[in-house]
Amino acid sequence: MNLAHAAPAAVDEGMTCTVADGWWSLDPERPSQPEPVKVVKLKSLTTGEPGVWVQPARGKLTDQQMHIALRRLSDCH
């Protein structure tokens, strides 16, 4: 089994990225859509997979942080 992950080439704290399946979407008609997030901290998941702590850039959860797999990020700048 190949466990290779297609993570962004260069991600650093403070960058803004997109999570393609943002479940915290603002649109009730589309409960999962691309959502912008701010990278707060780089930290592996408990499984050892590369991970990041992110904070949503819009909506009701902008004061919350989530620990997700690095491979879920795209369009980082």
C-alpha positions as CSV (number, residue, x, y, z in Angstrom):
1,M,0.0,0.0,0.0
2,N,1.4,3.4,-1.0
3,L,0.9,6.0,1.8
4,A,2.5,8.9,-0.1
5,H,0.6,12.2,0.4
6,A,0.3,15.0,-2.1
7,A,1.0,17.9,0.2
8,P,1.8,21.4,-0.8
9,A,5.5,22.0,-1.5
10,A,6.0,24.9,0.9
11,V,3.6,25.7,3.7
12,D,4.6,27.9,6.7
13,E,2.9,29.4,9.7
14,G,0.9,32.5,8.8
15,M,0.1,31.5,5.2
16,T,-3.4,31.4,3.9
17,C,-4.5,28.2,2.2
18,T,-7.7,26.6,0.9
19,V,-9.3,23.4,2.3
20,A,-11.3,21.9,-0.5
21,D,-13.9,20.2,1.7
22,G,-14.5,22.9,4.4
23,W,-17.3,21.3,6.5
24,W,-17.8,24.6,8.3
25,S,-19.1,26.3,5.0
26,L,-21.1,29.4,5.2
27,D,-23.5,28.2,2.6
28,P,-26.3,25.9,3.9
29,E,-27.0,24.8,0.4
30,R,-23.4,23.5,0.0
31,P,-22.4,22.1,3.4
32,S,-18.9,21.2,2.1
33,Q,-17.1,23.6,-0.1
34,P,-13.6,25.2,-0.5
35,E,-12.9,27.4,2.5
36,P,-9.9,29.7,3.2
37,V,-7.9,29.0,6.4
38,K,-4.8,30.5,8.1
39,V,-2.0,28.2,9.0
40,V,-1.4,28.6,12.7
41,K,1.1,25.8,13.4
42,L,2.8,22.9,11.6
43,K,2.4,19.7,13.7
44,S,2.2,16.1,12.7
45,L,-1.1,14.2,13.3
46,T,-1.1,11.5,16.0
47,T,-0.7,9.0,13.2
48,G,2.6,10.5,12.2
49,E,1.2,12.0,9.0
50,P,2.2,15.6,8.3
51,G,-0.4,18.0,9.7
52,V,-1.2,21.6,10.5
53,W,-3.3,23.6,12.9
54,V,-5.6,25.9,10.9
55,Q,-8.0,28.6,11.7
56,P,-11.0,29.4,9.4
57,A,-10.7,32.8,7.7
58,R,-14.4,33.5,7.6
59,G,-17.7,32.4,9.2
60,K,-18.7,31.6,12.8
61,L,-15.6,29.5,13.5
62,T,-13.0,32.2,12.9
63,D,-12.0,31.9,16.6
64,Q,-11.6,28.1,16.5
65,Q,-8.6,26.0,15.4
66,M,-8.6,22.6,13.8
67,H,-5.8,20.0,13.4
68,I,-6.0,18.6,9.9
69,A,-3.8,16.6,7.5
70,L,-1.3,18.8,5.5
71,R,-2.4,17.1,2.3
72,R,-5.9,18.7,2.5
73,L,-4.4,22.2,1.9
74,S,-4.0,23.8,-1.5
75,D,-3.4,27.2,-3.0
76,C,-1.1,28.4,-0.2
77,H,0.3,31.8,-0.3
